[in-house]
Amino acid sequence: MKKPAIIQKISNIKEVKAFIYLLPALLIITVFQIYPIVKSLAMSFYTDFDYLTDEVYRRGLDNFQYVLTDPDFYLALKNTFIFVLGAVPLSIIVSLGFALLLNSNIKLKNFFRSVYFIPFITSTVAVSIVWRWMFNKEFGMVNSILMIFGVEKINWLTNPKMTIPMLVLLNVWKGMGYKIIIFLAGLQNIDERYYLAAKIDGASIWRRFTSVTVPLLSPTLFFVSITSVIGSFKIFDEVFVLYDKQTGPLKSGLTIVYYIFNKFNRYWQFSIASAAAFVLFIIILVFTLIQLRVGQKKTNY
């Protein structure tokens, strides 16, 4: 049914007002996010250009050919994938475990919620510097504690095999507070009557967790898994600070974003860095689409 003219007019005025309120944010997003993405994509095809005058003499696929045949890029890809496979599941399991604990009737609940959230609001640089000190082989706190129990000093930061596990632990600890808050919000939205009904039926704690908590928490799990995968693929700060602006021993901490950073900032290969960034964008897009596809089948809304 067609709306009366006066109602249609008021509706149009509200839409214009809403657009005006959103305009500053849209302008900022367009200038500082959308334009750089488009420019970066365009630059990935530049093969001969003057960066200062922004004059392009030739375009082509040479940059993508360089990236896809560069051994360092494949090493970065391998390191990043191993990191994602380790960090994402572990961070979700640990965060969910603490969220379940904090959602129960434990003492000092609010205190622990604050404690676990502190790493998230602390600068990654500050956290990484503290970790670098804690895991220093000679005077680090971790080795000092282990020596009390008769364990020899461990090369936490100079052993290539320890690089990815160290980054995974740091990432899990740093992002745990945010994920705990998200999981707590999801847990508190679950109706207690489901748990009461399960208890009446004699369901064990594990059975209540798998049959009530997990299905009803699936939208939250879905959201956290997507954001965790995207965030893990972009790991850079932790490596940069933890290994003193290097990529770790024998490039064991070289990630895709670090590869892009090196090409752009250190070697001034802007178009190659743009091509690598575009490849990373495709990888994240593919993973996100797969998760969305799986999530549509497994998530209970």
C-alpha positions, 0 to 999 in steps of 0.5 A: 500500500502506498504511504501518505505523502506526509509520511513519505516526506518525513521518511525522506527527511530522516534518511537525509539526516541519517546520511548527513550524520554518517557522511564524516565517517564515510569520507574518512573510510573512503579516503583512508581505507577504500582509496588506499586499497584501490590504489594499492591494487592499481600499483600492483600492476605498475612495472615501470613508473615514477613514484614521485610524479605518479606517472606510469609508463608500463603495466603488466603482471611482472610483479605477481610473477616475481612474488609467486616465484620468490622463495622468500614469499613462499617461506613467509606463506609457510610461516604464516599458515603454520602460525594461523593453524596454531594460534586460531584454534588455541586462542579460541579454546583457551578463551572459551575455557576462561569465559566458561570459568568466569561465567560460573559463580567463582569468587573475584569474578570482576577482578579476573575479568579485568586482569584478563582484559589488560593484555588486550588494551596494552600496546603490542610493542610494550607487550613484546618488549616485556616478553623479549625480556622475560624470555631472554636466555641469559637474564630472562625471568622464565629461564631463571624460574626453570633453573630452580627446577634444574632445567638448563637455559633454553634459547627461546628467541634464538632457536628457529624452532621456537619462533612460531610457538613463541609467536603463537603464545604471545598472540594467544595471551595478547588477544585472550581478553577480547575473545573472553569478553565476546564469549561471555556476552554469548554465554550470558545470552543462553537461557538458563532454562535449557541447562535446567532442563538438561539437568533434570534429564540427567545430562552430565557437565560435558553433555550440557556443554556439547549439547547446549552451550556449543550449539547456542554459542555457535554464532559467537564461535563463528564470529570469533573464528572469522576475526581470529583468522583475519587477524592472525594472517596480519601478524607483524608487530609481534615479530618486529618488536620481539626480534628487534626489527628482524625476522627471527633466526634464519627468517623463521618469523618472516610472515606475509605482512613482514614480507610486504613491509620489507619490500615497501619500506626497506627495499622501496619495491612498492609495486611488488609490495602491492602485488604481495598485499593483493595476494594476501587479500585473496588468501584472506578472502578465500578463507573467509568465504570458506568459513562463511560457507561452513558457518551457514551449515553449522551455525544455529541462529 
